[in-house]
């Protein structure tokens, strides 16, 4: 049955292609949305770009007819810009202020319901607006086209029972075939069904039914970093596989996501020279209230945002250990940056770039929208490997949540792709205090 979907501004700012994602139904945009898009379009960040994208799309549709009358789409649906009539606004409860944009959207939805009957749905990512709509008798839904069930998020691992002979052949022959359904590059723990203490760690080789043992790592680790648990071993193996163009690492604070990614990237750039540069980027989103503008040049402004990355480099290069060095002892990452082997930057300026033959780490990717992650992945040039790390339970971006952020979206969409691998890390290794805090608080 054909429905009418009334959209809130935040839906379009979250996904500028949402205009065309409602199949053969009618999409209604309250006129107040155009006013809000005009306000947001001046921003230089992704929100501003999305606002400008929607405005351009509406301007192209305008060439086909009057938006106020409705424009037919190729998929059988339509898009219409609806005016908010003062009479309908007066019908709202006295508690709702007449001059608020949210309430103008409610008024348009009520008018659509009066005209179209019960098949009108208000779509908004604003929880309070959905609550107000429900009180007024309107059907209201979140925009869930890009949502995943976080409870069933793909972990990238599985346990498989086999025989002692199969485990022995895995190492003697360098791989075996197993019956069963596996995802490409899935990490497996092969368990002897007669002796559960006899196990082996393996990886599904691409999109085949063959599983192979993990790479044997150097005795001193990768960039001085040793895997401390099973999931970290799996993660390092995926990070070191050159045939994988995308690796996603999800885990709570202190599980080693960023440290492992940096260690593997340094190894591939400085030791094996597979990639020309290690690039690390993270979204500039504060936790809590922002302290405002920062003084200094671009490097000085970025230092507070990038300090967590510098902490990891200090750990890798041993600059946190003292070693009798003076306080001004040269940081290892400074030398790498001077040699052009390391680049640390915000994600703000990535649009329009092509990134060839680089090991690119995107830290705190849970703060990105699916559209922002798509923008990053489509920047990858020939020979580039992208690693996304993050914790869906530590989101500072008000426009996404654990189920709708770009990191979990990519994990679900790429689970069947032979060029991608994923691991969820569970065990905290930063310190006993950090691990207990993550579990208890």
C-alpha positions as CSV (number, residue, x, y, z in Angstrom):
1,X,0.0,0.0,0.0
2,X,1.4,3.4,-1.0
3,X,2.5,5.5,2.0
4,X,3.4,9.2,2.6
5,X,6.7,9.8,4.4
6,X,7.2,13.2,5.9
7,X,10.9,13.7,6.5
8,X,12.7,15.7,9.2
9,X,15.8,17.7,8.3
10,X,18.2,15.5,10.3
11,X,17.3,12.6,8.1
12,X,18.7,14.4,5.0
13,X,21.7,15.7,6.9
14,X,22.4,12.1,8.0
15,X,21.9,10.7,4.5
16,X,21.5,13.1,1.6
17,X,20.3,10.3,-0.7
18,X,17.4,9.6,1.6
19,X,15.1,11.5,-0.8
20,X,15.3,8.5,-3.1
21,X,15.2,5.6,-0.6
22,X,11.5,5.2,-0.1
23,X,10.7,3.1,-3.2
24,X,7.4,3.8,-4.8
25,X,6.0,5.9,-2.0
26,X,5.5,9.7,-1.6
27,X,8.1,11.8,0.1
28,X,7.0,15.1,1.6
29,X,9.4,17.8,2.7
30,X,8.0,20.6,4.9
31,X,9.0,24.0,3.6
32,X,10.8,24.6,6.9
33,X,13.4,22.0,5.9
34,X,14.6,24.2,3.0
35,X,15.2,27.0,5.5
36,X,17.2,24.7,7.8
37,X,19.2,23.4,4.8
38,X,20.1,26.9,3.9
39,X,21.4,27.4,7.4
40,X,23.5,24.2,7.5
41,X,24.9,24.6,3.9
42,X,27.4,27.2,5.1
43,X,29.2,24.7,7.3
44,X,32.5,23.2,6.0
45,X,32.1,19.8,7.6
46,X,30.2,16.8,6.4
47,X,26.8,18.2,7.6
48,X,27.3,21.2,5.4
49,X,28.2,19.1,2.4
50,X,25.2,16.9,2.9
51,X,22.9,20.0,3.1
52,X,24.4,21.3,-0.2
53,X,23.9,17.8,-1.8
54,X,20.2,17.8,-0.9
55,X,19.8,21.4,-2.2
56,X,21.4,20.4,-5.5
57,X,19.1,17.4,-5.8
58,X,16.0,19.4,-5.2
59,X,17.2,22.1,-7.7
60,X,17.6,19.4,-10.3
61,X,14.1,18.0,-9.6
62,X,12.7,21.5,-9.8
63,X,13.6,21.5,-13.5
64,X,11.0,18.8,-14.0
65,X,8.0,20.7,-12.6
66,X,6.7,22.5,-9.5
67,X,7.9,21.0,-6.3
68,X,4.8,22.1,-4.5
69,X,2.7,20.0,-6.8
70,X,5.0,16.9,-6.6
71,X,7.7,15.5,-8.9
72,X,7.3,11.9,-10.1
73,X,10.4,9.7,-9.7
74,X,11.7,6.8,-11.8
75,X,11.0,4.3,-9.0
76,X,7.3,5.2,-9.0
77,X,7.4,7.4,-6.0
78,X,7.3,11.2,-5.8
79,X,8.8,14.1,-3.9
80,X,6.9,17.2,-2.8
81,X,7.7,20.3,-0.8
82,X,4.7,21.1,1.4
83,X,3.8,24.5,2.9
84,X,2.9,24.8,6.5
85,X,-0.5,26.5,6.9
86,X,-1.1,28.8,9.9
87,X,-4.5,27.2,10.6
88,X,-2.8,23.8,11.1
89,X,-0.2,25.3,13.4
90,X,-3.0,26.7,15.6
91,X,-4.4,23.2,16.1
92,X,-1.2,22.1,17.9
93,X,-1.5,21.9,21.7
94,X,-0.7,25.2,23.5
95,X,2.4,23.6,25.0
96,X,4.1,23.4,21.6
97,X,5.6,26.7,20.5
98,X,4.3,27.8,17.1
99,X,7.6,29.2,15.8
100,X,9.7,26.1,16.3
101,X,10.7,24.2,13.1
102,X,10.0,20.8,14.6
103,X,6.5,21.8,15.3
104,X,6.0,23.1,11.8
105,X,7.1,19.7,10.6
106,X,4.5,18.1,12.9
107,X,1.8,20.5,11.4
108,X,2.7,19.4,7.9
109,X,2.5,15.7,8.9
110,X,-1.0,16.3,10.5
111,X,-2.2,18.0,7.3
112,X,-0.9,15.1,5.2
113,X,-2.7,12.7,7.4
114,X,-5.9,14.7,7.0
115,X,-5.6,14.4,3.3
116,X,-4.1,10.9,2.8
117,X,-5.6,9.1,5.7
118,X,-3.8,6.8,8.1
119,X,-0.9,5.9,5.8
120,X,1.4,8.9,6.8
121,X,4.7,8.3,8.6
122,X,6.9,11.0,10.1
123,X,10.6,10.0,9.7
124,X,13.0,11.6,12.1
125,X,16.2,10.8,13.9
126,X,15.1,13.1,16.7
127,X,13.7,11.0,19.6
128,X,11.7,13.8,21.1
129,X,10.1,14.7,17.8
130,X,9.0,11.1,17.4
131,X,7.5,11.1,20.9
132,X,5.6,14.3,20.2
133,X,4.3,12.8,16.9
134,X,3.1,9.8,18.8
135,X,1.2,11.9,21.3
136,X,-0.5,13.7,18.4
137,X,-1.6,10.4,16.9
138,X,1.0,10.3,14.1
139,X,3.0,7.2,13.1
140,X,6.7,8.0,13.6
141,X,9.8,6.0,12.8
142,X,13.5,6.4,12.9
143,X,15.5,6.4,9.6
144,X,16.7,2.8,9.6
145,X,17.9,2.2,6.1
146,X,21.5,2.1,7.2
147,X,21.0,0.5,10.7
148,X,22.3,-2.8,11.8
149,X,21.4,-5.0,14.7
150,X,24.3,-4.3,17.1
151,X,23.4,-7.3,19.2
152,X,24.0,-9.6,16.2
153,X,27.0,-7.7,14.8
154,X,29.4,-9.9,12.9
155,X,32.4,-10.8,15.2
156,X,34.6,-12.1,12.5
157,X,35.4,-15.3,14.5
158,X,34.0,-18.8,15.0
159,X,34.8,-22.0,16.8
160,X,34.9,-25.2,14.7
161,X,35.2,-28.8,16.1
162,X,37.3,-31.2,14.2
163,X,39.7,-34.1,14.6
164,X,43.3,-34.2,15.9
165,X,44.3,-35.4,12.4
166,X,42.8,-32.3,10.8
167,X,44.7,-30.0,13.2
168,X,47.9,-31.9,12.4
169,X,47.3,-31.6,8.6
170,X,46.6,-27.9,9.0
171,X,50.2,-27.2,9.9
172,X,51.9,-30.0,7.9
173,X,50.1,-29.2,4.6
174,X,49.7,-25.5,5.2
175,X,45.9,-25.7,5.0
176,X,42.9,-28.0,4.8
177,X,39.4,-27.9,3.5
178,X,36.5,-27.9,6.0
179,X,32.8,-28.5,5.4
180,X,30.6,-25.8,6.6
181,X,29.6,-22.2,5.8
182,X,32.1,-19.6,6.5
183,X,32.6,-15.9,5.7
184,X,35.6,-14.8,3.6
185,X,38.7,-14.3,5.8
186,X,36.8,-15.4,8.9
187,X,39.1,-16.3,11.9
188,X,38.5,-19.8,13.2
189,X,39.5,-21.7,16.3
190,X,39.8,-25.3,15.4
191,X,39.1,-27.5,18.4
192,X,39.8,-31.2,18.8
193,X,36.4,-32.7,19.6
194,X,38.0,-35.5,21.7
195,X,40.5,-33.2,23.4
196,X,39.1,-29.7,23.7
197,X,42.4,-28.4,25.1
198,X,44.0,-29.2,21.7
199,X,43.3,-26.2,19.5
200,X,44.6,-24.4,16.5
201,X,44.1,-20.9,15.1
202,X,43.3,-20.5,11.4
203,X,41.9,-18.1,8.8
204,X,39.5,-18.9,5.9
205,X,41.5,-18.2,2.8
206,X,39.5,-15.6,0.9
207,X,36.2,-16.9,-0.4
208,X,37.2,-20.5,-0.5
209,X,36.5,-23.5,1.8
210,X,40.2,-23.8,2.6
211,X,41.5,-22.7,6.0
212,X,45.2,-21.8,6.6
213,X,47.2,-21.3,9.8
214,X,48.0,-17.8,11.0
215,X,51.2,-16.2,9.8
216,X,54.2,-16.9,12.0
217,X,55.2,-13.6,13.6
218,X,58.7,-12.5,14.5
219,X,60.0,-13.5,17.9
220,X,60.2,-9.8,19.0
221,X,56.7,-9.1,17.7
222,X,55.5,-6.6,15.1
223,X,57.1,-3.2,15.7
224,X,57.9,-4.4,19.2
225,X,54.2,-5.2,19.8
226,X,53.2,-8.8,20.8
227,X,49.6,-10.1,20.6
228,X,48.4,-10.9,24.1
229,X,45.2,-12.9,23.3
230,X,43.5,-14.9,20.6
231,X,41.6,-12.0,19.0
232,X,44.7,-9.8,18.9
233,X,46.5,-12.7,17.0
234,X,43.6,-12.8,14.5
235,X,43.7,-9.0,14.2
236,X,47.4,-8.9,13.5
237,X,47.1,-11.6,10.9
238,X,44.4,-9.7,9.0
239,X,46.4,-6.5,9.2
240,X,49.5,-8.2,7.8
241,X,47.6,-9.8,4.8
242,X,48.4,-7.7,1.8
243,X,45.6,-9.2,-0.2
244,X,43.0,-7.6,2.1
245,X,42.2,-4.0,1.2
246,X,39.9,-3.4,4.2
247,X,40.1,-4.4,7.8
248,X,37.7,-3.4,10.6
249,X,38.5,-3.7,14.2
250,X,35.8,-3.3,16.9
251,X,36.3,-3.4,20.6
252,X,35.9,-1.6,23.9
253,X,38.5,0.8,25.3
254,X,41.9,-0.8,25.8
255,X,41.6,-3.9,23.7
256,X,44.5,-2.7,21.4
257,X,42.7,-1.8,18.2
258,X,44.6,1.3,17.4
259,X,48.0,0.0,18.7
260,X,47.8,-3.1,16.6
261,X,46.8,-1.2,13.5
262,X,49.7,1.3,14.0
263,X,52.2,-1.5,14.7
264,X,51.2,-3.4,11.6
265,X,51.2,-0.3,9.5
266,X,54.7,0.7,10.6
267,X,55.9,-2.8,9.9
268,X,54.5,-2.8,6.3
269,X,55.8,0.7,5.6
270,X,59.3,0.7,7.2
271,X,60.2,-3.0,7.2
272,X,58.5,-4.7,4.3
273,X,58.0,-1.4,2.2
274,X,54.7,-2.7,0.8
275,X,53.2,0.7,1.2
276,X,54.7,4.1,0.6
277,X,53.3,5.8,3.7
278,X,51.4,5.2,6.9
279,X,48.5,7.6,7.1
280,X,46.4,8.0,10.2
281,X,43.2,10.1,10.5
282,X,40.5,10.5,13.0
283,X,37.3,12.7,13.1
284,X,37.7,15.9,15.1
285,X,34.7,15.4,17.5
286,X,35.2,16.3,21.2
287,X,34.0,14.2,24.2
288,X,31.8,16.4,26.2
289,X,31.7,20.2,25.9
290,X,34.2,21.7,23.3
291,X,36.8,24.1,24.7
292,X,36.6,26.3,21.6
293,X,39.3,27.4,19.1
294,X,42.9,26.4,19.8
295,X,45.9,28.6,19.2
296,X,48.9,28.0,17.0
297,X,49.5,26.6,13.5
298,X,47.8,23.5,12.1
299,X,50.2,21.1,13.9
300,X,49.7,22.8,17.3
301,X,45.9,22.9,16.8
302,X,45.8,19.1,16.0
303,X,48.0,18.0,18.8
304,X,45.2,17.6,21.5
305,X,43.1,15.7,19.0
306,X,45.9,13.4,17.9
307,X,47.5,12.9,21.3
308,X,46.0,9.4,21.6
309,X,47.9,8.4,18.5
310,X,51.1,9.9,19.7
311,X,50.7,7.9,22.9
312,X,50.7,4.7,20.8
313,X,53.8,5.7,19.0
314,X,55.5,6.5,22.3
315,X,54.7,2.9,23.4
316,X,56.0,1.4,20.2
317,X,59.2,3.4,20.1
318,X,59.8,3.1,23.9
319,X,59.7,6.9,24.5
320,X,57.5,6.3,27.5
321,X,60.0,4.1,29.2
322,X,62.5,6.8,30.0
323,X,65.7,4.8,29.3
324,X,67.7,7.6,30.9
325,X,66.9,10.0,28.0
326,X,66.3,13.7,28.7
327,X,62.8,15.1,28.5
328,X,63.4,16.6,25.0
329,X,64.5,13.2,23.6
330,X,63.4,13.0,19.9
331,X,60.1,11.2,19.3
332,X,60.2,8.4,16.8
333,X,57.1,9.5,14.9
334,X,58.6,13.0,14.3
335,X,61.5,11.5,12.3
336,X,59.0,9.3,10.3
337,X,56.9,12.4,9.5
338,X,60.0,14.3,8.3
339,X,60.9,11.4,6.0
340,X,57.4,11.4,4.6
341,X,56.7,7.9,5.8
342,X,54.0,9.0,8.3
343,X,51.1,11.4,8.0
344,X,48.7,12.2,10.8
345,X,45.7,14.4,9.9
346,X,42.0,15.0,10.5
347,X,39.4,13.7,8.2
348,X,38.1,17.1,7.3
349,X,40.0,17.5,4.0
350,X,39.8,13.9,2.6
351,X,37.0,14.6,0.1
352,X,38.3,14.8,-3.5
353,X,41.6,13.1,-2.7
354,X,43.0,9.9,-4.2
355,X,45.1,7.9,-1.8
356,X,47.3,5.4,-3.6
357,X,49.7,2.7,-2.1
358,X,49.1,3.8,1.5
359,X,48.3,2.0,4.8
360,X,45.4,4.3,6.0
361,X,44.1,3.9,9.5
362,X,40.9,5.7,10.4
363,X,40.6,5.8,14.2
364,X,37.4,6.4,16.2
365,X,35.4,5.4,13.1
366,X,32.3,4.9,15.2
367,X,31.8,8.7,15.1
368,X,31.4,8.7,11.4
369,X,28.1,8.3,9.5
370,X,27.8,5.6,6.8
371,X,27.9,8.3,4.1
372,X,31.2,9.7,5.6
373,X,32.7,6.2,5.7
374,X,31.7,5.7,2.0
375,X,33.5,8.9,1.2
376,X,36.7,7.7,2.8
377,X,36.6,4.2,1.2
378,X,36.0,5.6,-2.2
379,X,39.3,7.7,-1.8
380,X,41.3,4.5,-1.8
381,X,43.7,4.3,-4.8
382,X,45.5,1.3,-6.2
383,X,47.4,-0.7,-3.6
384,X,45.9,1.1,-0.6
385,X,44.8,-0.7,2.6
386,X,42.3,0.9,4.9
387,X,41.8,0.0,8.5
388,X,38.8,1.2,10.5
389,X,38.9,1.0,14.3
390,X,36.4,2.0,16.9
391,X,34.1,1.2,19.8
392,X,30.3,1.6,19.1
393,X,29.7,2.1,22.8
394,X,31.9,5.3,22.8
395,X,30.1,7.6,20.3
396,X,30.4,11.4,20.7
397,X,28.7,12.3,17.4
398,X,25.0,13.2,18.1
399,X,23.9,12.2,14.7
400,X,24.7,8.5,15.0
401,X,24.3,5.7,17.5
402,X,25.6,2.2,18.0
403,X,23.3,0.8,15.3
404,X,23.7,3.5,12.7
405,X,27.3,4.6,12.7
406,X,29.6,4.0,9.7
407,X,31.8,1.5,11.4
408,X,29.2,-1.1,12.2
409,X,27.5,-0.4,8.8
410,X,30.8,-1.3,7.0
411,X,31.3,-4.5,9.2
412,X,27.9,-5.8,8.1
413,X,28.0,-4.7,4.5
414,X,31.5,-6.2,3.9
415,X,31.3,-9.5,5.8
416,X,30.9,-11.4,2.5
417,X,33.6,-9.6,0.6
418,X,36.8,-11.5,-0.1
419,X,38.9,-8.3,0.1
420,X,37.8,-7.5,3.6
421,X,38.3,-8.9,7.1
422,X,36.9,-8.1,10.5
423,X,37.7,-8.9,14.2
424,X,35.9,-7.9,17.4
425,X,38.3,-7.7,20.3
426,X,36.9,-8.4,23.8
427,X,39.7,-8.5,26.3
428,X,41.2,-5.3,27.6
429,X,45.0,-5.2,27.7
430,X,45.7,-1.6,28.7
431,X,45.6,-2.2,32.4
432,X,43.6,-4.0,35.0
433,X,41.9,-0.8,36.0
434,X,41.0,0.2,32.5
435,X,39.6,-3.3,31.8
436,X,37.5,-3.3,35.0
437,X,36.3,0.3,34.3
438,X,35.2,-0.7,30.8
439,X,33.3,-3.7,32.1
440,X,31.7,-2.1,35.2
441,X,30.9,1.5,34.3
